[in-house]
């Protein structure tokens, strides 16, 4: 996988995200933004599959609702990010010779 693409994906998804998994998704989906969206959607679904808040009276309270809100914001913000596959084309140098 291209190092620039991998770096962008890890910046969006975290440094511990499996490179082989990202490469397989990129091969299947063809766009870095689509890979990031799919991984974030799976993480969101995993949070929703479990109780968002659990309390053991007088012992501990675990609240995942802010994690869910953060994932939803990150998913919504993906559309505004420039991914490596959607970079503006580089400006090309003029191939004409300078005037005499």
CORFEN-V581826 format. One record per residue. N is the residue number from 1. RES is the residue in three letters. D_CENTER is the distance of its C-alpha to the mean C-alpha in Angstrom with 1 decimal. Layout:
n:res:d_center
N:RES:D_CENTER
N:RES:D_CENTER
This chain:
n:res:d_center
1:UNK:15.5
2:UNK:15.6
3:UNK:15.1
4:UNK:13.5
5:UNK:10.8
6:UNK:10.4
7:UNK:10.5
8:UNK:7.8
9:UNK:5.3
10:UNK:7.2
11:UNK:7.2
12:UNK:3.8
13:UNK:4.7
14:UNK:8.3
15:UNK:11.1
16:UNK:12.5
17:UNK:10.1
18:UNK:12.6
19:UNK:12.9
20:UNK:15.1
21:UNK:12.9
22:UNK:10.1
23:UNK:13.1
24:UNK:14.7
25:UNK:11.9
26:UNK:11.8
27:UNK:15.6
28:UNK:15.7
29:UNK:13.4
30:UNK:14.0
31:UNK:11.0
32:UNK:7.8
33:UNK:6.6
34:UNK:8.2
35:UNK:6.8
36:UNK:3.2
37:UNK:5.9
38:UNK:8.2
39:UNK:7.0
40:UNK:6.6
41:UNK:9.8
42:UNK:11.4
43:UNK:11.0
44:UNK:12.5
45:UNK:15.2
46:UNK:16.1
47:UNK:16.7
48:UNK:18.8
49:UNK:20.7
50:UNK:22.2
51:UNK:24.2
52:UNK:22.3
53:UNK:25.3
54:UNK:28.0
55:UNK:31.1
56:UNK:33.8
57:UNK:36.6
58:UNK:37.5
59:UNK:35.2
60:UNK:31.5
61:UNK:29.0
62:UNK:25.4
63:UNK:23.3
64:UNK:19.7
65:UNK:19.7
66:UNK:18.1
67:UNK:15.1
68:UNK:15.0
69:UNK:15.3
70:UNK:12.6
71:UNK:10.0
72:UNK:11.8
73:UNK:11.6
74:UNK:7.9
75:UNK:7.9
76:UNK:10.9
77:UNK:9.8
78:UNK:7.2
79:UNK:10.6
80:UNK:12.0
81:UNK:9.7
82:UNK:11.3
83:UNK:9.3
84:UNK:11.7
85:UNK:13.1
86:UNK:14.0
87:UNK:15.6
88:UNK:19.1
89:UNK:21.8
90:UNK:23.5
91:UNK:27.0
92:UNK:29.7
93:UNK:32.9
94:UNK:36.0
95:UNK:37.9
96:UNK:41.2
97:UNK:43.7
98:UNK:44.8
99:UNK:47.9
100:UNK:51.1
